[in-house]
Amino acid sequence: MELIADTAALAVFTERQHGAGYITVDTEFMRDRTYWPVLCLVQIAGPEDAAVIDTLAPGIDLAPLFKLMADPAVLKVFHAARQDVEIFFHLTGQIPTPIVDTQVAAMVCGFGDAVSYENLAGKLAGARIDKSSRFTDWSHRPLTERQLHYALSDVTHLRLAYEKLARRMEKTGRTSWVAEEMAILTDPDTYRLVPNEAWHRLKPRSDKPRFLALLREVAAWREEEAQRRDQPRSRIAKDETLTEIAAHAPITAEELGRCRGLSKGFAESRQGQALLAAVKRALELPEDELPTPPPRLDTPPGVGPLVDLLRVLLKMRCETHQVAQKLVASASELERIAADDNAPVPAMAGWRRELFGADALALKHGRLALTASGKEVKIVSLPQAAQ
């Protein structure tokens, strides 16, 4: 095991990886006391060697690491990649490219929904992962041998797991399926934290446009404060506090001070005044600039049994092709398909339509039927005359 704690050693190690067809990558970070993740370690395994990079080592320059992450000739293999990719995007403004996520690959290869790294490494690499260091403080130095071995195991066993998944995807023709999913993970918009969009994470208690405008403004205020102070959103204000402020629309410090969840003296502070200014902006918005409530999905009467049939069809198709149901369609998306042939859901496009979407429409319009034969449910094509 190699622990890299200086720029020269990092440059030598990363230079060796530039000729690799692929490398496996993982990160360890802390985020419980900050808004932005604090990168503590990066683990990389190449064809011949592996290393733990101490990103908090005094004086270390991570430029060689970022150069490797941007090398288009080297495939970067992650497991559950989203947070790892977000860290690199935040630090460099660029997304590691190209990438593959073995959790997604496992979902299209019959390993179930959101399979964990421990389960995947156990099934494909015969590895037993020591979980005792999972919740460690990765920012604390020095790190123990146990911590370093745990961190490194996240990439060493991933090599064999990825190679077996790659062969399975190639054999079944599903490499392109995973490539479609990687388009989301490699889209910069996936990781941009835009304050005016933060309200979408909340659960509004009303869909009235003025309330949504208030919620948008106060959520944007919290997002900007959290980013500026580099603190978790909940330390600035909890979700339920924002919802209450949006519902009551306080316009004075006295009214704001009566809202639950705010510390004593907050209303008179600089932050309190900024929050009142956000409320004022929302109240002064003209009607034609208010947010549009998200469209309600009104399920037509009587489609409940059709949704149940679609759920059975989805289960059958996914079991037959060994694909995780969660990756193909959710329960709400089945309801939308039942209500609308042109529902804008992933299941009606790309490989998902080929696997399930086309059959879902055929079942809906009487061109397919489900029948039981003993304990087995079968799909039956119906003659055109039966339509």
C-alpha positions as CSV (number, residue, x, y, z in Angstrom):
1,M,0.0,0.0,0.0
2,E,1.3,3.5,-0.9
3,L,0.3,6.6,1.0
4,I,1.0,9.7,-1.1
5,A,1.5,12.9,0.9
6,D,3.6,15.1,-1.4
7,T,3.3,16.5,-4.9
8,A,6.3,14.8,-6.3
9,A,5.1,11.3,-5.3
10,L,1.6,12.2,-6.6
11,A,3.0,13.2,-10.0
12,V,5.0,10.0,-10.3
13,F,2.0,7.8,-9.4
14,T,-0.5,9.6,-11.6
15,E,1.9,9.5,-14.6
16,R,2.0,5.7,-14.4
17,Q,-1.8,5.6,-14.6
18,H,-2.1,7.7,-17.8
19,G,-1.4,4.6,-19.9
20,A,-4.0,2.5,-18.2
21,G,-7.2,1.5,-20.0
22,Y,-9.1,2.2,-16.8
23,I,-8.5,3.1,-13.1
24,T,-10.8,2.6,-10.1
25,V,-11.5,5.7,-8.0
26,D,-13.1,6.5,-4.6
27,T,-13.0,9.4,-2.2
28,E,-13.3,9.9,1.5
29,F,-14.7,13.3,2.6
30,M,-16.4,15.1,5.5
31,R,-19.6,17.2,5.2
32,D,-21.3,17.2,8.5
33,R,-20.0,20.6,9.6
34,T,-19.7,22.3,6.1
35,Y,-21.8,23.1,3.1
36,W,-19.0,22.1,0.6
37,P,-17.6,18.6,1.0
38,V,-14.0,18.6,2.5
39,L,-12.0,16.1,0.4
40,C,-9.8,14.1,2.8
41,L,-8.5,11.2,0.7
42,V,-8.6,9.9,-2.9
43,Q,-8.0,6.3,-3.5
44,I,-6.9,5.1,-7.0
45,A,-6.1,1.6,-8.2
46,G,-4.5,1.1,-11.6
47,P,-3.5,-2.1,-13.4
48,E,-0.3,-2.7,-11.4
49,D,-0.5,-0.6,-8.2
50,A,-2.8,1.3,-5.9
51,A,-2.4,4.3,-3.6
52,V,-4.2,6.4,-1.0
53,I,-3.7,10.2,-1.7
54,D,-3.7,12.4,1.4
55,T,-5.4,15.5,0.0
56,L,-5.0,17.3,3.3
57,A,-1.2,16.8,3.4
58,P,0.5,20.2,4.0
59,G,1.7,21.7,0.7
60,I,0.4,19.0,-1.6
61,D,-0.6,20.3,-5.1
62,L,-3.4,18.1,-6.5
63,A,-2.9,19.3,-10.1
64,P,-1.4,15.9,-11.2
65,L,-4.6,14.2,-9.8
66,F,-6.9,16.6,-11.6
67,K,-5.0,16.1,-14.9
68,L,-5.5,12.3,-14.6
69,M,-9.2,12.8,-13.9
70,A,-9.5,14.8,-17.1
71,D,-7.5,12.4,-19.3
72,P,-10.0,11.2,-21.9
73,A,-8.0,8.1,-22.7
74,V,-8.4,6.7,-19.1
75,L,-11.8,5.4,-18.0
76,K,-12.6,6.3,-14.4
77,V,-14.5,3.6,-12.6
78,F,-16.5,4.6,-9.5
79,H,-19.1,2.9,-7.4
80,A,-22.1,5.1,-6.5
81,A,-20.3,7.9,-8.3
82,R,-22.5,11.0,-7.8
83,Q,-20.9,12.4,-4.6
84,D,-17.4,11.6,-5.8
85,V,-18.0,13.4,-9.1
86,E,-19.6,16.3,-7.4
87,I,-16.4,16.8,-5.3
88,F,-14.2,16.9,-8.4
89,F,-16.6,19.3,-10.2
90,H,-16.6,21.6,-7.2
91,L,-12.8,21.7,-6.9
92,T,-12.0,22.0,-10.6
93,G,-15.2,23.0,-12.5
94,Q,-14.8,19.9,-14.6
95,I,-16.3,16.4,-14.5
96,P,-14.0,13.4,-14.6
97,T,-14.3,11.9,-18.0
98,P,-15.0,9.3,-19.2
99,I,-16.6,7.5,-16.3
100,V,-18.6,4.4,-15.4
101,D,-20.6,3.7,-12.3
102,T,-20.5,0.1,-11.2
103,Q,-23.7,0.5,-9.1
104,V,-25.6,1.4,-12.3
105,A,-23.8,-1.4,-14.2
106,A,-24.8,-3.8,-11.5
107,M,-28.5,-2.7,-11.7
108,V,-28.6,-3.5,-15.4
109,C,-26.8,-6.9,-14.8
110,G,-29.3,-8.4,-12.3
111,F,-27.8,-7.4,-9.0
112,G,-30.9,-5.6,-7.7
113,D,-31.7,-2.0,-6.7
114,A,-28.7,0.2,-5.6
115,V,-26.5,-2.7,-4.7
116,S,-23.9,-1.7,-2.1
117,Y,-20.1,-1.9,-2.7
118,E,-19.7,-4.5,0.0
119,N,-22.3,-6.8,-1.6
120,L,-20.9,-6.3,-5.1
121,A,-17.3,-6.9,-4.0
122,G,-18.4,-10.0,-2.1
123,K,-20.3,-11.5,-5.0
124,L,-17.9,-10.7,-7.9
125,A,-14.5,-10.4,-6.1
126,G,-15.0,-12.8,-3.2
127,A,-14.0,-10.0,-0.9
128,R,-15.0,-9.3,2.7
129,I,-15.0,-5.6,3.5
130,D,-14.1,-4.6,7.1
131,K,-16.8,-2.0,7.9
132,S,-15.4,-0.9,11.2
133,S,-13.9,2.3,9.7
134,R,-16.9,3.3,7.7
135,F,-17.9,6.2,10.0
136,T,-14.5,7.4,10.8
137,D,-13.4,11.0,10.9
138,W,-11.3,11.1,7.7
139,S,-10.0,14.6,8.4
140,H,-8.2,13.5,11.6
141,R,-4.5,12.9,11.3
142,P,-2.6,10.7,11.5
143,L,-4.7,7.9,9.9
144,T,-4.4,4.4,11.2
145,E,-3.3,1.4,9.2
146,R,-6.8,0.0,9.6
147,Q,-8.3,3.2,8.1
148,L,-5.9,3.2,5.2
149,H,-6.5,-0.5,4.4
150,Y,-10.3,0.1,4.6
151,A,-10.0,3.1,2.2
152,L,-7.8,1.2,-0.2
153,S,-10.2,-1.8,-0.3
154,D,-12.8,0.5,-1.9
155,V,-10.8,0.5,-5.1
156,T,-8.7,-2.7,-5.1
157,H,-11.7,-5.1,-5.1
158,L,-13.5,-2.8,-7.5
159,R,-11.1,-3.7,-10.3
160,L,-12.2,-7.4,-10.5
161,A,-15.9,-6.5,-9.9
162,Y,-15.8,-4.0,-12.8
163,E,-14.0,-6.4,-15.2
164,K,-16.7,-9.0,-14.5
165,L,-19.5,-6.5,-15.0
166,A,-17.9,-5.2,-18.2
167,R,-17.8,-8.8,-19.6
168,R,-21.4,-9.3,-18.6
169,M,-22.5,-6.1,-20.2
170,E,-20.6,-6.8,-23.4
171,K,-22.1,-10.3,-23.6
172,T,-25.7,-9.1,-23.1
173,G,-25.3,-6.0,-25.2
174,R,-26.0,-3.6,-22.3
175,T,-22.9,-1.5,-22.4
176,S,-24.8,1.2,-24.3
177,W,-27.5,1.1,-21.6
178,V,-25.0,2.1,-19.0
179,A,-23.6,4.7,-21.3
180,E,-27.0,6.4,-21.5
181,E,-27.2,6.5,-17.7
182,M,-23.7,8.1,-17.5
183,A,-25.0,11.1,-19.5
184,I,-26.8,12.3,-16.4
185,L,-23.7,11.8,-14.2
186,T,-21.5,13.7,-16.6
187,D,-23.9,16.6,-17.1
188,P,-22.6,19.7,-15.2
189,D,-26.2,20.8,-14.5
190,T,-26.5,17.8,-12.2
191,Y,-24.0,19.4,-9.8
192,R,-24.7,23.1,-10.1
193,L,-26.2,24.4,-6.9
194,V,-28.4,27.3,-8.0
195,P,-29.9,29.2,-5.1
196,N,-33.2,30.0,-6.9
197,E,-33.8,26.3,-7.6
198,A,-33.2,25.2,-4.0
199,W,-37.0,25.4,-3.1
200,H,-37.6,22.3,-5.3
201,R,-35.9,20.2,-2.6
202,L,-38.6,21.2,-0.1
203,K,-42.1,19.8,0.4
204,P,-44.5,22.7,-0.1
205,R,-47.7,22.6,2.0
206,S,-49.5,24.6,-0.7
207,D,-49.3,25.1,-4.5
208,K,-50.5,28.7,-4.5
209,P,-48.1,30.8,-6.6
210,R,-47.5,33.5,-4.0
211,F,-46.6,30.9,-1.4
212,L,-44.3,29.2,-3.8
213,A,-42.7,32.6,-4.6
214,L,-42.1,33.2,-0.9
215,L,-40.7,29.7,-0.5
216,R,-38.4,30.2,-3.5
217,E,-37.0,33.5,-2.1
218,V,-36.4,32.3,1.5
219,A,-34.9,29.0,0.3
220,A,-32.5,31.0,-2.0
221,W,-31.6,33.2,1.0
222,R,-30.7,30.1,3.0
223,E,-28.7,28.6,0.1
224,E,-26.7,31.7,-0.4
225,E,-26.0,32.0,3.4
226,A,-25.0,28.4,3.6
227,Q,-22.6,28.7,0.7
228,R,-21.2,32.0,2.0
229,R,-20.6,30.7,5.5
230,D,-19.8,27.1,4.3
231,Q,-22.2,25.6,6.8
232,P,-24.9,22.9,6.3
233,R,-28.3,24.3,5.3
234,S,-29.9,23.0,8.5
235,R,-27.6,25.1,10.6
236,I,-28.8,28.2,8.8
237,A,-32.5,27.3,9.0
238,K,-34.4,24.0,9.0
239,D,-36.8,23.1,6.2
240,E,-39.9,23.4,8.4
241,T,-38.8,26.9,9.5
242,L,-38.6,28.1,5.8
243,T,-42.0,26.6,5.1
244,E,-43.5,28.4,8.2
245,I,-42.0,31.7,7.1
246,A,-43.3,31.3,3.6
247,A,-46.8,30.5,5.0
248,H,-46.9,33.6,7.4
249,A,-44.9,36.1,5.2
250,P,-43.5,38.2,8.1
251,I,-42.7,41.8,7.2
252,T,-41.3,43.1,10.5
253,A,-38.6,41.8,12.8
254,E,-41.2,41.3,15.5
255,E,-43.3,39.1,13.2
256,L,-40.2,37.2,12.1
257,G,-39.2,36.6,15.7
258,R,-42.5,34.8,16.3
259,C,-41.6,32.1,13.8
260,R,-40.5,28.8,15.3
261,G,-37.1,27.5,14.7
262,L,-35.2,30.8,14.7
263,S,-32.6,31.6,17.5
264,K,-33.2,34.4,19.9
265,G,-32.2,37.7,18.5
266,F,-32.1,36.4,14.9
267,A,-34.8,38.7,13.7
268,E,-32.8,41.8,14.5
269,S,-29.5,40.4,13.1
270,R,-28.0,41.0,9.7
271,Q,-29.2,37.6,8.6
272,G,-32.7,38.4,9.8
273,Q,-32.9,41.6,7.9
274,A,-31.7,39.7,4.7
275,L,-34.4,37.2,5.2
276,L,-37.1,39.9,5.6
277,A,-35.8,41.4,2.4
278,A,-36.3,38.1,0.7
279,V,-39.9,38.0,1.9
280,K,-40.4,41.5,0.7
281,R,-39.1,40.6,-2.8
282,A,-41.6,37.7,-3.0
283,L,-44.5,39.8,-1.8
284,E,-43.7,42.5,-4.4
285,L,-43.4,40.2,-7.4
286,P,-46.1,40.9,-10.1
287,E,-48.5,38.1,-10.7
288,D,-47.0,37.1,-14.1
289,E,-43.6,36.5,-12.4
290,L,-44.8,34.1,-9.8
291,P,-43.7,30.4,-10.0
292,T,-45.9,28.0,-11.8
293,P,-47.2,25.2,-9.6
294,P,-46.0,21.8,-10.7
295,P,-48.7,20.1,-12.7
296,R,-50.9,17.7,-10.7
297,L,-51.1,14.2,-11.9
298,D,-54.8,13.4,-11.7
299,T,-55.1,9.7,-12.3
300,P,-58.3,9.1,-14.2
301,P,-61.0,7.0,-12.4
302,G,-60.7,3.3,-13.0
303,V,-57.0,3.1,-14.0
304,G,-56.0,1.5,-10.7
305,P,-56.3,-2.0,-12.0
306,L,-54.3,-1.0,-15.1
307,V,-51.5,0.3,-12.9
308,D,-51.5,-3.0,-11.1
309,L,-51.2,-4.9,-14.5
310,L,-48.3,-2.6,-15.5
311,R,-46.6,-3.3,-12.2
312,V,-46.8,-7.1,-12.9
313,L,-45.5,-6.6,-16.4
314,L,-42.6,-4.5,-15.2
315,K,-41.7,-7.2,-12.6
316,M,-41.9,-9.9,-15.3
317,R,-39.8,-8.0,-17.8
318,C,-37.2,-7.0,-15.3
319,E,-36.9,-10.6,-13.9
320,T,-36.6,-12.0,-17.4
321,H,-33.9,-9.6,-18.4
322,Q,-32.3,-9.4,-14.9
323,V,-32.6,-5.6,-14.6
324,A,-33.5,-3.7,-11.4
325,Q,-37.1,-2.5,-11.5
326,K,-36.1,0.8,-9.9
327,L,-33.9,1.6,-12.9
328,V,-36.7,1.1,-15.4
329,A,-39.8,2.8,-13.8
330,S,-41.1,4.0,-10.5
331,A,-44.6,3.6,-9.1
332,S,-45.6,7.2,-10.0
333,E,-44.2,6.7,-13.5
334,L,-46.5,3.6,-14.0
335,E,-49.4,5.8,-13.0
336,R,-48.4,8.4,-15.6
337,I,-48.1,5.8,-18.3
338,A,-51.5,4.4,-17.4
339,A,-53.0,7.9,-17.8
340,D,-51.1,9.1,-20.9
341,D,-49.6,7.2,-23.8
342,N,-47.1,10.0,-24.3
343,A,-46.1,10.4,-20.6
344,P,-42.7,12.1,-20.4
345,V,-41.0,9.4,-18.3
346,P,-37.7,7.6,-18.9
347,A,-39.5,4.2,-19.4
348,M,-40.9,5.5,-22.7
349,A,-37.5,6.2,-24.4
350,G,-34.3,4.5,-25.2
351,W,-33.5,1.0,-23.9
352,R,-36.2,1.3,-21.3
353,R,-38.9,1.6,-24.0
354,E,-37.4,-1.5,-25.7
355,L,-37.4,-3.4,-22.5
356,F,-40.7,-2.3,-21.0
357,G,-42.3,0.8,-22.4
358,A,-43.5,-0.6,-25.8
359,D,-45.0,-3.6,-24.1
360,A,-46.7,-1.4,-21.5
361,L,-48.5,0.5,-24.3
362,A,-49.4,-2.8,-26.0
363,L,-50.9,-4.1,-22.7
364,K,-52.7,-0.9,-22.2
365,H,-54.4,-1.1,-25.6
366,G,-55.2,-4.8,-25.7
367,R,-52.4,-6.0,-27.9
368,L,-50.9,-8.0,-25.0
369,A,-52.4,-9.9,-22.2
370,L,-51.1,-11.5,-19.0
371,T,-52.2,-15.0,-18.1
372,A,-51.3,-17.6,-15.5
373,S,-50.1,-21.1,-16.1
374,G,-49.8,-22.8,-12.8
375,K,-47.5,-20.7,-10.7
376,E,-46.1,-18.9,-13.7
377,V,-47.4,-15.6,-15.3
378,K,-46.9,-15.3,-19.0
379,I,-47.2,-12.6,-21.6
380,V,-49.5,-13.4,-24.5
381,S,-49.7,-11.5,-27.8
382,L,-53.3,-11.0,-28.9
383,P,-54.4,-11.2,-32.5
384,Q,-55.2,-7.9,-34.2
385,A,-58.9,-8.7,-34.3
386,A,-59.1,-8.6,-30.5
387,Q,-58.0,-5.0,-30.4
